[in-house]
Amino acid sequence: MNKKIIVIAVVAIVGALGGYKMVLAKPAEEPKPKVAGEVYIIPKEFLVNLSDGRFARVNVALELGKKYTSYKAAKEAAAASGEKKAPKPPEGFGVLPQEPVVRDIVTDALSDSTAKQLQRRSSREKLKKSIAKQINKKTDVKVKHVLFTDVAVQ
């Protein structure tokens, strides 16, 4: 008889804890995404002469912050002003409205670099931070990180 009471008590306690966990406990929070912003890949690669006489081919992407001017925003502004469509970007350029300025900043930074700087990870990281700082300073595009998705030095 005592064993039955103990078993019933244990089952009741386990059932109560399970019910609390399912009904009253806070649900587990969703993990924070590792890349919170939108990643924009600049469609046309960069082919530049480096300062040491060599050259590099680099593909660049930008991790954009929440406050950036997007093509969608340009489209919505055009629709609000009565235009039917947002202007189409020139051949070889993407939908980022200030992309030519961004390309100029990246080209200048890469041209001032050496092959050794592009080949060393620590130097590339400094270069990417410098490019992001210049883009944020000189454009309305808000960049969190600059990414070199492909680098070839010859």
C-alpha positions in Angstrom: 0.0 0.0 0.0 2.8 2.4 0.9 4.6 1.7 -2.4 1.4 2.5 -4.3 1.1 5.9 -2.5 4.8 6.7 -3.2 4.4 5.7 -6.9 1.2 7.8 -7.2 3.0 10.8 -5.5 6.0 10.5 -7.8 3.8 10.3 -10.9 1.8 13.3 -9.7 4.9 15.4 -9.1 6.4 14.5 -12.5 3.0 15.3 -14.2 2.8 18.6 -12.4 6.4 19.6 -13.5 5.7 18.5 -17.1 2.4 20.5 -17.1 4.2 23.6 -15.7 7.0 23.2 -18.4 4.4 22.9 -21.2 1.9 25.5 -20.1 3.4 28.1 -17.7 7.1 28.3 -18.4 8.4 30.9 -20.9 9.2 29.4 -24.3 12.8 29.3 -25.3 14.0 32.4 -27.1 14.9 32.1 -30.7 18.7 32.3 -31.2 20.0 35.7 -32.4 21.0 35.4 -36.1 24.7 35.6 -36.7 24.2 37.9 -39.7 21.5 40.3 -38.7 21.5 42.6 -41.7 21.1 42.0 -45.4 24.1 40.9 -47.4 24.5 42.7 -50.8 26.9 41.2 -53.3 28.4 43.8 -55.6 27.8 42.1 -59.0 30.8 43.3 -60.9 34.2 42.2 -59.7 37.1 44.6 -59.0 40.2 44.2 -61.1 42.8 46.7 -59.9 46.5 47.5 -60.2 48.1 47.3 -56.7 50.6 49.8 -55.4 53.5 47.3 -55.8 53.0 46.7 -59.5 51.0 43.5 -59.2 47.2 43.3 -59.8 44.2 41.7 -57.9 40.8 40.5 -58.8 38.4 40.9 -55.8 34.7 40.2 -55.4 33.1 42.2 -52.6 29.9 41.9 -50.6 28.5 44.3 -48.0 26.6 43.4 -44.8 24.2 46.3 -44.7 22.7 47.8 -41.5 19.1 48.5 -40.9 19.3 52.1 -42.1 20.3 51.8 -45.7 18.8 53.0 -48.9 17.6 50.0 -50.7 16.3 49.5 -54.2 12.9 48.6 -52.7 12.8 52.0 -50.9 13.7 53.7 -54.2 10.9 51.9 -56.0 8.4 52.9 -53.3 9.5 56.5 -53.5 9.1 56.5 -57.2 5.7 55.0 -56.9 4.7 57.6 -54.4 5.9 60.4 -56.7 3.8 59.1 -59.5 6.5 57.3 -61.5 5.8 53.8 -62.7 9.2 52.2 -62.0 12.4 53.0 -60.3 15.3 53.7 -62.7 17.1 50.6 -64.0 20.8 50.5 -62.9 23.5 50.7 -65.6 25.0 47.5 -67.1 27.3 45.7 -64.7 25.9 47.5 -61.6 23.5 46.2 -59.0 20.5 47.7 -57.4 22.3 49.7 -54.7 21.5 53.3 -55.5 25.0 54.7 -54.5 26.9 51.7 -55.8 29.2 53.8 -58.1 30.4 55.8 -55.1 30.9 52.5 -53.1 32.9 51.1 -56.1 35.1 54.2 -56.1 35.9 53.8 -52.4 36.7 50.1 -52.8 38.8 50.7 -55.9 40.8 53.5 -54.2 41.4 51.4 -51.1 42.5 48.3 -53.1 44.8 50.4 -55.4 46.6 51.7 -52.4 47.2 48.1 -51.1 50.1 45.7 -51.9 49.9 42.1 -52.8 51.2 41.2 -49.4 48.5 43.1 -47.6 45.8 41.3 -49.6 47.3 37.9 -49.0 47.6 38.4 -45.2 44.4 37.9 -43.2 45.1 40.5 -40.6 45.9 43.1 -43.3 42.7 42.3 -45.2 40.7 42.7 -42.0 42.1 46.2 -41.5 41.5 47.1 -45.1 37.8 45.9 -44.9 37.3 48.0 -41.7 38.8 51.0 -43.5 36.5 50.5 -46.5 33.4 50.2 -44.3 34.3 53.3 -42.4 34.8 55.3 -45.7 31.5 54.0 -47.1 29.6 55.0 -44.0 31.3 58.4 -44.0 30.8 59.3 -47.7 27.5 57.6 -48.6 24.0 57.0 -47.2 24.6 53.3 -47.4 25.1 51.9 -43.8 27.6 49.1 -43.9 28.3 46.9 -40.9 30.9 44.7 -42.5 32.8 44.5 -45.9 33.3 41.0 -47.1 35.9 39.9 -49.7 34.1 36.8 -51.1 37.0 36.1 -53.6 40.5 37.4 -53.8 43.1 36.5 -56.4 46.5 38.3 -56.6 49.0 38.0 -59.5 
